[in-house]
């Protein structure tokens, strides 16, 4: 016979029920003891441990792979929140199940009696964890924001489609400017817009829907003046600036010639002096609009100019059949920085220019006969992959010197091997077969040697109704200086008439 625990000296026994407030309640296991809540707890703990370890690695200066960063700052927090939500969801479902099978045993709503030590400890633990989770969420959100604006995220996450732009960016004048500095900029508005447009880009990468090459110009890019003028002072008067253009001949001696020019950058405002030179076009004192017939603005039949005195002049290309209504229906663009500086950070050099730069940097030995010509020939061949290009360049140069200059092949093999490596590097930086990208896909409108550039408007063929012509004078934008390896007045070796430079200078062998 079991003795009541109320009697003196009676042993204590576990009771199936206890008295609370005059009502009998059965001692039931915790509501959290269900599969769904336990699974959510396990998920949350594992993800929390991973996030803390990755955060610690970041604080110690460890460079994480971009995909690890995506998990640590984007996917991880989202999964942990799902895990934490599973805990109360499981408890709610368990409570409903118990009320269904034990009617009248449980009250309609949970009781929170802080007088009970176990309930009080659980409540304080939940509040403490809530504060910890909020603090962790703030840190993770900030780190996630920073990560999505990082160069690593922009350039390496979408590795295949963005590799050409990322490789060119690393070798550009803006290599130390974060991608978001130009593509997003400060403020929440453009940050949100960039992330919304990025959502489709993620979809395009996942399902291989992105174009090859990536089309330009980018429609979702923030206003150019708002981006460029964060660093570049548009009112600054620069005057003329000296620039040296190295060129190496296609002859046996790779004859060097350095063309020294005074580039009439100009600039200025009424306060600092009237706008002159190339920066006369800036939208400070003068305003220029144009209409192009192609997406990359390489064919411009119509131009409108408004000068500080309020005079407006429209120019139409000779032979154009466009009517005023057709022009009005075309997308009219106001000239800005990228109208000329079309590739400020993602420039793919033509083989001719890239080889000249490699000579100038000492990576190619000009004593190797016909190296300029053979290097450019090897670069302009069609290759289906970068691996095929590396093999083709090596075979082409090696075969040429072994067969044509066997007497120097052995003596200068180190220079030949270095030349092969340098030319392969040029290809790797500027040609990307898998994305169908090279110097021809993205024109650079600075100058007019390899692309129409300035001559899109300054071709002597744009005439106003009163007979004025947009000039094509060579000394409008630059002046050639006389040096021992240059000429004061450049004369083309062949009379090309009105043909523009880019008609022959395609970046390959002339």
Residue pairs with C-beta under 8 A, 6 or more apart in sequence:
2 13
3 10
3 11
4 10
5 11
5 12
5 13
5 15
15 27
16 26
16 27
17 24
17 25
17 26
17 27
18 24
18 25
18 27
25 105
26 102
26 105
28 98
28 105
31 37
31 91
31 94
31 95
31 98
32 38
32 41
32 87
32 90
32 91
32 94
33 94
34 90
34 91
34 93
34 94
35 90
36 86
36 89
36 90
36 93
37 86
37 87
37 88
37 89
37 90
37 91
37 94
38 90
39 83
39 86
39 90
40 82
40 83
40 84
40 85
40 86
40 87
40 89
40 90
41 83
41 87
42 83
43 79
43 80
43 82
43 83
43 86
44 80
44 83
44 84
44 87
47 76
47 77
47 79
47 80
47 83
48 80
48 136
50 71
50 72
50 76
51 72
51 76
51 77
51 80
51 136
51 140
54 64
54 68
54 71
54 72
54 76
55 72
55 139
55 143
57 64
58 64
58 72
58 143
64 72
66 152
66 153
66 156
66 157
67 157
69 147
69 150
69 152
69 153
70 147
70 153
70 157
72 143
73 140
73 143
73 144
73 147
73 148
74 144
74 147
74 148
76 140
77 137
77 140
77 141
77 144
84 133
95 106
95 110
98 105
98 106
99 105
99 106
112 119
112 123
113 119
114 120
114 123
147 153
148 195
149 178
149 179
149 180
149 184
149 191
150 178
150 180
151 169
151 178
151 179
154 162
154 166
154 179
154 180
154 183
155 162
155 165
155 166
155 169
155 179
156 162
156 166
158 201
158 202
158 205
160 205
160 434
160 435
161 204
161 205
161 210
161 212
161 214
161 435
162 214
163 432
163 435
164 213
164 214
164 346
164 348
164 432
164 435
164 437
165 214
165 346
167 428
167 429
167 432
168 345
168 346
168 347
168 348
168 429
168 430
169 175
169 179
169 345
169 346
171 429
172 344
172 345
172 346
172 347
173 344
173 345
174 182
174 344
174 345
175 345
177 231
177 345
180 194
181 227
181 230
182 227
182 228
182 345
183 194
183 218
183 221
183 222
183 227
184 190
184 191
184 194
184 222
185 222
185 226
185 227
185 230
190 222
193 220
193 222
194 220
194 222
197 220
201 210
203 209
204 210
212 434
212 435
212 436
212 437
213 435
213 436
213 437
213 441
213 442
214 435
214 437
215 295
216 295
216 296
216 342
216 442
217 295
217 296
217 297
217 338
217 342
221 227
224 336
224 337
224 338
225 234
225 283
225 336
225 337
228 337
228 338
228 344
232 337
234 267
234 279
234 282
234 284
235 267
235 268
235 269
235 271
235 272
235 284
236 267
236 268
236 272
237 266
237 267
237 268
237 272
237 273
238 265
238 266
238 267
238 277
238 279
239 264
239 265
239 266
239 277
240 262
240 263
240 264
240 265
240 277
240 479
241 262
241 263
241 265
242 260
242 261
242 262
242 263
242 481
243 260
243 261
243 263
244 258
244 259
244 260
244 261
245 258
245 259
245 260
245 261
246 256
246 257
246 258
246 356
246 357
246 359
246 360
247 256
247 257
247 258
247 259
247 356
248 254
248 255
248 256
248 257
248 355
248 356
248 359
248 366
248 372
249 255
249 256
249 257
249 372
250 370
250 372
250 373
250 376
250 509
250 510
251 370
251 373
252 369
252 370
253 366
253 369
254 359
254 366
254 368
254 369
254 370
254 371
254 372
256 359
256 366
256 485
257 485
257 486
258 483
258 485
258 486
259 480
259 486
259 490
260 480
260 481
260 483
260 486
261 478
261 479
261 480
261 481
262 478
262 479
262 481
263 278
263 477
263 478
264 276
264 277
264 278
264 476
264 477
264 478
264 479
265 277
265 278
265 279
266 275
266 276
266 277
266 278
266 279
266 280
267 275
267 276
267 277
267 279
267 282
268 274
268 275
268 276
268 279
268 284
269 275
269 284
269 285
270 285
270 308
274 285
275 282
275 284
275 285
275 286
277 477
278 340
278 477
280 286
281 288
281 335
281 339
281 340
283 334
283 335
283 336
285 307
285 308
286 305
286 306
286 307
286 308
287 305
287 306
287 334
287 335
288 303
288 304
288 305
288 306
288 334
288 335
289 303
289 304
289 305
289 332
289 333
289 334
289 335
290 297
290 300
290 302
290 303
290 304
290 332
290 333
290 335
290 339
290 457
291 300
291 301
291 302
291 327
291 330
291 331
291 332
291 333
292 298
292 299
292 300
292 330
292 331
292 333
293 299
293 300
293 301
293 330
296 342
296 442
296 443
297 333
297 339
297 445
297 456
298 443
298 451
298 452
298 456
299 456
300 317
300 456
300 457
301 316
301 317
301 320
301 322
302 314
302 315
302 316
302 317
302 320
302 322
302 327
302 330
303 314
303 315
303 457
303 462
303 470
304 312
304 313
304 314
304 315
305 312
305 313
305 315
306 312
307 313
313 464
313 468
314 464
314 465
315 457
315 462
315 463
315 464
315 468
315 469
315 470
316 322
316 462
316 463
316 464
317 459
317 461
317 462
317 463
318 461
318 462
318 463
319 461
322 330
333 339
337 344
338 344
339 445
340 445
340 446
340 453
340 454
341 445
341 446
342 442
342 443
342 444
342 445
342 446
343 442
343 443
343 444
346 442
347 442
347 444
348 430
348 431
348 437
348 438
348 439
348 441
348 442
349 357
349 426
349 429
349 430
349 439
350 439
350 450
350 506
350 507
350 508
351 375
351 376
351 379
351 380
351 426
351 430
351 439
351 507
351 508
352 376
352 450
352 505
352 507
352 508
352 509
353 450
353 507
354 379
354 426
354 429
354 430
355 364
355 372
355 375
355 376
355 379
355 423
355 426
356 372
358 364
358 375
358 422
358 423
358 426
359 366
359 372
363 418
363 422
363 425
364 371
364 375
364 418
364 419
364 422
364 423
365 371
365 412
365 415
365 418
365 419
367 412
367 415
368 401
368 408
368 412
368 415
368 416
368 419
369 404
369 405
369 408
370 400
371 419
373 509
374 396
374 397
374 400
375 397
375 419
375 423
375 426
376 508
376 509
377 396
377 508
377 509
378 392
378 393
378 396
378 397
378 423
379 393
379 423
379 426
379 427
379 431
379 508
380 507
380 508
380 509
381 389
381 392
381 396
383 389
383 392
383 431
383 433
384 433
385 433
385 434
386 427
386 428
386 431
386 432
386 433
386 434
388 433
389 424
389 427
389 431
389 433
390 424
390 427
390 428
393 420
393 423
393 424
393 427
394 420
394 424
397 416
397 419
397 420
397 423
398 416
398 420
401 408
401 409
401 412
401 416
402 409
409 416
430 438
430 439
431 437
431 438
431 439
432 438
439 450
439 507
440 506
440 507
443 451
443 452
443 453
444 450
444 451
444 453
445 451
445 452
445 453
445 454
445 456
446 453
447 453
447 454
448 454
448 455
448 500
448 501
448 502
449 501
449 502
449 505
450 501
450 502
450 505
450 506
450 507
451 502
452 500
452 502
453 502
454 477
455 472
455 500
455 501
455 502
457 470
458 470
458 471
458 472
458 476
459 470
459 472
459 498
459 500
460 469
460 470
460 471
460 472
460 498
461 469
462 469
462 470
463 469
480 486
480 487
480 488
480 489
480 490
481 488
482 488
496 503
496 504
504 510
